């Protein structure tokens, strides 16, 4: 028994040493595993960052060097040009690419420019949008205007207060001033109403003369100055000229209105990357919470808010457009 005791002590010591060695090895393994996991996490984060940078770079490479934003004159062209500058500056800042505003001569010029990739974002009225989508497949409405809480509006007939015109029936043989043949509220809806409700076959035969004034402001001013008997504009366009013509609200009266019309669009050239289009939508929608930007939108087109839009919103306008398929084109 005395001879076995030293051997038992040696054996127990060996077991303890093996156990300690195993524990140290496990701790080293755990330490190495933690290091590998940290390195793997860092590598994954670096890869994610690189992929995001590459995606952003790909989008930037697919964009033109300058994004052109097109407008049509609802008021004096010079006024619009100066008013949209802060809007272009903010979009440049938010989108990370230079944005320039350009005032086109009329609706048709804007649509043509968008269809031919010369304008990328366009503020297009409802009927102009319908014409655009009928001719080109690279234009799509992404947003629409809100005016005083509504996404629709009406066209307005305006005459001089001292005229003998008391109703729309009295317009036969008179001189009609309107902004443009492709203007939704300025021409198409009033002309359609005259056809549907008053039996007018052709406007040029019903009126003694028709004046394309070039803008809603000019159409009203033409009546105010006595060079036309009636103008058709969006409602109430008189407020847009009141600063320069303080007598407008008293000397001009509203004769009547058309049916409701979907509000103007912000349309986009769909050749742009979808991720960039989504960014444009997000930036414009954020303006609803930005008093400064909504004030600018109000000054440009009397917008008091912005809402999402889809192509189907303008199907009702397409039904009106069918009446003028031979009269109004983009040629």
C-alpha positions as CSV (number, residue, x, y, z in Angstrom):
1,X,0.0,0.0,0.0
2,X,2.8,2.4,0.9
3,X,4.4,1.6,-2.6
4,X,1.2,2.4,-4.4
5,X,0.6,5.8,-2.7
6,X,3.4,7.7,-4.6
7,X,2.0,6.4,-7.9
8,X,-1.5,7.5,-7.1
9,X,-0.3,10.9,-6.3
10,X,1.6,11.1,-9.6
11,X,-1.5,9.9,-11.5
12,X,-3.8,12.5,-9.8
13,X,-1.3,15.3,-10.6
14,X,-1.2,14.2,-14.2
15,X,-5.0,14.3,-14.4
16,X,-5.1,17.8,-13.0
17,X,-2.5,19.1,-15.4
18,X,-4.4,17.6,-18.4
19,X,-7.6,19.2,-17.2
20,X,-5.9,22.6,-16.9
21,X,-4.3,22.2,-20.3
22,X,-7.7,21.4,-21.8
23,X,-9.3,24.4,-20.2
24,X,-6.6,26.8,-21.4
25,X,-6.9,25.3,-24.9
26,X,-10.7,25.9,-24.8
27,X,-10.1,29.5,-23.7
28,X,-7.7,30.1,-26.5
29,X,-10.1,28.6,-28.9
30,X,-12.9,30.9,-27.6
31,X,-10.6,33.9,-27.9
32,X,-9.7,33.0,-31.4
33,X,-13.3,32.4,-32.3
34,X,-14.2,35.8,-30.9
35,X,-11.5,37.4,-33.0
36,X,-12.6,35.6,-36.1
37,X,-16.2,36.6,-35.5
38,X,-15.2,40.3,-35.1
39,X,-13.1,40.2,-38.2
40,X,-16.0,38.5,-40.1
41,X,-18.5,41.2,-38.8
42,X,-16.1,44.0,-39.8
43,X,-15.6,42.4,-43.2
44,X,-19.4,42.1,-43.7
45,X,-19.9,45.7,-42.7
46,X,-17.2,46.8,-45.0
47,X,-18.7,44.8,-47.9
48,X,-22.2,46.3,-47.2
49,X,-20.6,49.8,-47.3
50,X,-18.8,49.0,-50.5
51,X,-22.0,47.6,-52.1
52,X,-23.9,50.7,-51.0
53,X,-21.2,52.9,-52.4
54,X,-21.2,50.9,-55.6
55,X,-25.0,51.1,-55.9
56,X,-24.9,54.9,-55.4
57,X,-22.1,55.2,-57.9
58,X,-24.0,53.1,-60.4
59,X,-27.1,55.4,-60.0
60,X,-24.9,58.5,-60.4
61,X,-23.3,57.0,-63.5
62,X,-26.7,56.4,-65.0
63,X,-27.8,60.0,-64.5
64,X,-27.2,62.8,-66.9
65,X,-24.8,65.5,-65.7
66,X,-27.7,67.8,-65.1
67,X,-31.4,67.1,-64.3
68,X,-33.7,69.6,-66.2
69,X,-37.0,70.4,-64.6
70,X,-39.5,71.8,-67.1
71,X,-42.4,74.3,-66.5
72,X,-45.0,75.9,-68.6
73,X,-46.1,79.6,-68.2
74,X,-49.3,79.9,-66.2
75,X,-48.0,83.4,-65.5
76,X,-45.3,85.7,-66.8
77,X,-42.3,83.5,-67.9
78,X,-39.7,85.7,-66.3
79,X,-41.6,85.5,-63.0
80,X,-41.7,81.7,-63.1
81,X,-38.0,81.5,-64.0
82,X,-37.0,83.5,-60.9
83,X,-39.5,81.8,-58.6
84,X,-38.3,78.2,-59.4
85,X,-34.7,78.9,-58.7
86,X,-35.0,78.2,-55.0
87,X,-36.8,75.0,-55.8
88,X,-34.0,73.9,-58.2
89,X,-31.4,74.8,-55.6
90,X,-33.1,72.7,-52.9
91,X,-33.5,69.7,-55.2
92,X,-29.8,70.0,-56.2
93,X,-29.0,69.8,-52.5
94,X,-31.3,66.9,-51.7
95,X,-30.7,64.8,-54.8
96,X,-27.0,65.2,-55.0
97,X,-27.1,66.2,-58.7
98,X,-27.4,69.6,-60.4
99,X,-31.1,70.4,-61.1
100,X,-31.9,73.3,-63.4
101,X,-35.4,74.8,-64.0
102,X,-36.4,75.7,-67.5
103,X,-39.6,77.5,-68.6
104,X,-40.9,76.1,-71.9
105,X,-42.9,78.1,-74.5
106,X,-46.0,76.0,-74.0
107,X,-47.3,72.5,-72.9
108,X,-46.4,70.9,-76.2
109,X,-42.8,72.0,-76.0
110,X,-42.5,70.6,-72.6
111,X,-44.0,67.2,-73.6
112,X,-41.7,67.0,-76.7
113,X,-38.7,67.8,-74.6
114,X,-39.5,65.1,-72.0
115,X,-40.3,62.6,-74.8
116,X,-36.9,63.2,-76.3
117,X,-35.0,63.0,-73.0
118,X,-34.2,66.7,-72.9
119,X,-36.3,67.4,-69.8
120,X,-36.4,64.9,-66.9
121,X,-39.0,66.3,-64.5
122,X,-42.0,68.1,-65.9
123,X,-44.8,70.0,-64.3
124,X,-47.5,68.9,-66.8
125,X,-51.2,69.8,-66.6
126,X,-53.7,66.9,-66.8
127,X,-54.5,67.1,-70.5
128,X,-50.9,67.7,-71.5
129,X,-50.0,64.6,-69.5
130,X,-52.6,62.6,-71.4
131,X,-51.2,63.8,-74.7
132,X,-47.7,63.0,-73.5
133,X,-48.5,59.4,-72.6
134,X,-50.4,58.8,-75.8
135,X,-47.3,59.7,-77.8
136,X,-44.4,58.7,-75.6
137,X,-43.9,55.7,-73.3
138,X,-41.1,57.3,-71.2
139,X,-43.3,59.8,-69.3
140,X,-45.2,58.9,-66.1
141,X,-47.1,60.9,-63.4
142,X,-45.5,60.3,-60.0
143,X,-47.1,63.2,-58.0
144,X,-50.0,65.7,-58.3
145,X,-50.8,69.0,-56.8
146,X,-53.1,69.7,-53.9
147,X,-54.8,73.1,-53.9
148,X,-56.5,74.1,-50.7
149,X,-57.0,70.6,-49.6
150,X,-58.3,69.2,-52.9
151,X,-56.6,67.1,-55.7
152,X,-59.2,68.4,-58.3
153,X,-60.1,71.9,-59.5
154,X,-62.4,73.5,-62.1
155,X,-62.1,75.7,-65.1
156,X,-63.5,79.1,-64.8
157,X,-65.2,81.4,-67.3
158,X,-64.4,85.1,-66.6
159,X,-66.0,88.2,-68.2
160,X,-65.9,91.9,-67.5
161,X,-68.3,92.9,-64.7
162,X,-69.7,95.7,-67.0
163,X,-70.3,93.4,-69.9
164,X,-73.8,92.3,-71.1
165,X,-72.8,88.6,-70.8
166,X,-75.0,87.0,-68.1
167,X,-74.7,83.3,-68.9
168,X,-72.6,80.8,-70.9
169,X,-75.4,80.8,-73.5
170,X,-74.6,84.5,-74.2
171,X,-71.0,83.6,-75.4
172,X,-72.1,82.9,-78.9
173,X,-70.4,85.3,-81.3
174,X,-68.1,86.6,-78.7
175,X,-64.2,86.7,-78.5
176,X,-62.7,83.9,-76.5
177,X,-59.2,84.2,-74.9
178,X,-57.6,81.1,-73.5
179,X,-54.0,80.1,-72.7
180,X,-53.2,77.3,-75.1
181,X,-55.0,74.6,-77.1
182,X,-53.5,71.9,-74.9
183,X,-54.5,73.6,-71.7
184,X,-56.8,71.4,-69.6
185,X,-58.7,74.2,-67.8
186,X,-57.9,76.9,-70.3
187,X,-59.3,75.2,-73.4
188,X,-60.2,71.4,-73.3
189,X,-62.7,71.2,-70.5
190,X,-64.5,74.4,-71.4
191,X,-64.7,73.3,-75.0
192,X,-65.9,69.9,-74.0
193,X,-68.6,71.4,-71.8
194,X,-69.8,73.7,-74.6
195,X,-70.1,70.6,-76.9
196,X,-71.8,68.4,-74.3
197,X,-74.1,70.9,-72.5
198,X,-74.7,73.6,-75.1
199,X,-74.7,71.8,-78.5
200,X,-71.6,73.5,-79.8
201,X,-70.1,71.5,-82.7
202,X,-67.0,73.5,-83.3
203,X,-65.7,76.3,-81.0
204,X,-64.2,78.3,-83.9
205,X,-67.7,78.5,-85.5
206,X,-69.4,79.4,-82.2
207,X,-67.1,82.3,-81.3
208,X,-66.3,85.3,-83.5
209,X,-62.6,85.0,-82.7
210,X,-60.3,82.9,-80.5
211,X,-57.1,84.2,-79.0
212,X,-54.4,81.9,-77.7
213,X,-52.9,84.3,-75.1
214,X,-50.0,82.1,-74.0
215,X,-50.8,81.9,-70.3
216,X,-53.7,82.1,-67.9
217,X,-52.6,85.5,-66.7
218,X,-52.6,86.9,-70.3
219,X,-56.0,85.4,-71.0
220,X,-57.5,87.3,-68.1
221,X,-55.6,90.5,-68.9
222,X,-56.9,90.3,-72.5
223,X,-60.5,90.4,-71.1
224,X,-59.6,93.0,-68.5
225,X,-58.2,95.3,-71.2
226,X,-61.3,94.8,-73.4
227,X,-59.6,92.8,-76.2
228,X,-61.7,89.7,-75.6
229,X,-65.1,89.0,-74.1
230,X,-64.4,85.9,-72.1
231,X,-61.4,84.0,-70.8
232,X,-61.1,80.5,-69.5
233,X,-58.6,79.7,-66.8
234,X,-58.1,77.7,-63.6
235,X,-60.1,78.9,-60.7
236,X,-59.6,81.6,-59.4
237,X,-56.8,82.9,-61.6
238,X,-57.7,86.5,-60.9
239,X,-55.7,86.4,-57.7
240,X,-52.6,85.7,-59.8
241,X,-52.8,89.1,-61.5
242,X,-54.3,91.1,-58.6
243,X,-50.9,92.5,-57.5
244,X,-50.3,94.1,-60.9
245,X,-53.9,94.7,-61.6
246,X,-55.6,95.5,-58.3
247,X,-58.9,96.2,-60.1
248,X,-59.1,92.6,-61.4
249,X,-61.3,91.2,-58.6
250,X,-63.9,94.0,-59.1
251,X,-63.7,94.5,-62.8
252,X,-63.8,90.8,-63.7
253,X,-66.6,88.4,-62.7
254,X,-66.9,84.7,-62.8
255,X,-69.5,83.5,-65.3
256,X,-69.5,79.8,-64.5
257,X,-67.4,76.7,-64.0
258,X,-66.7,73.3,-65.6
259,X,-66.8,69.9,-64.0
260,X,-63.9,68.8,-61.7
261,X,-60.5,68.3,-63.3
262,X,-57.6,66.2,-61.8
263,X,-54.9,68.5,-60.6
264,X,-51.5,69.0,-62.4
265,X,-48.9,66.4,-62.4
266,X,-45.2,66.2,-61.6
267,X,-44.2,63.7,-64.2
268,X,-40.8,62.1,-64.7
269,X,-38.8,60.6,-67.5
270,X,-38.8,56.9,-66.8
271,X,-35.4,56.4,-68.4
272,X,-34.0,57.6,-65.1
273,X,-33.0,54.8,-62.6
274,X,-36.0,53.7,-60.4
275,X,-34.0,54.4,-57.2
276,X,-33.5,58.0,-58.3
277,X,-37.2,58.3,-59.2
278,X,-38.1,57.1,-55.7
279,X,-35.7,59.6,-54.3
280,X,-37.4,62.4,-56.3
281,X,-40.8,61.4,-54.9
282,X,-39.5,61.3,-51.4
283,X,-38.0,64.8,-51.6
284,X,-41.1,66.4,-53.1
285,X,-43.3,64.7,-50.5
286,X,-41.1,66.0,-47.7
287,X,-42.0,69.5,-48.9
288,X,-45.4,69.1,-47.3
289,X,-43.7,69.5,-44.0
290,X,-41.6,72.4,-45.2
291,X,-43.4,75.7,-45.1
292,X,-40.7,77.5,-47.1
293,X,-40.9,75.0,-50.0
294,X,-44.7,74.9,-50.0
295,X,-44.7,78.7,-50.2
296,X,-42.5,78.4,-53.3
297,X,-44.8,75.8,-54.9
298,X,-47.7,78.2,-54.1
299,X,-45.9,81.1,-55.8
300,X,-45.2,79.0,-58.9
301,X,-48.5,77.2,-59.5
302,X,-50.7,77.9,-56.5
303,X,-50.0,74.5,-55.0
304,X,-50.6,74.2,-51.3
305,X,-49.6,70.5,-51.1
306,X,-48.3,67.5,-53.0
307,X,-49.7,64.0,-53.2
308,X,-48.8,60.7,-54.8
309,X,-50.3,60.1,-58.3
310,X,-50.7,57.3,-60.7
311,X,-51.5,57.1,-64.4
312,X,-55.0,55.9,-63.9
313,X,-55.9,59.1,-62.0
314,X,-56.1,60.8,-65.5
315,X,-58.4,58.3,-67.2
316,X,-61.2,60.8,-66.8
317,X,-59.2,63.3,-68.8
318,X,-58.6,60.8,-71.5
319,X,-62.3,60.5,-72.1
320,X,-62.4,64.3,-72.7
321,X,-59.3,64.1,-74.8
322,X,-61.0,61.8,-77.2
323,X,-63.3,64.6,-78.3
324,X,-60.3,66.6,-79.6
325,X,-58.1,63.8,-81.1
326,X,-58.2,65.5,-84.5
327,X,-58.0,69.0,-83.2
328,X,-55.2,68.9,-80.6
329,X,-52.0,67.1,-81.2
330,X,-48.3,67.4,-80.4
331,X,-47.3,68.1,-84.0
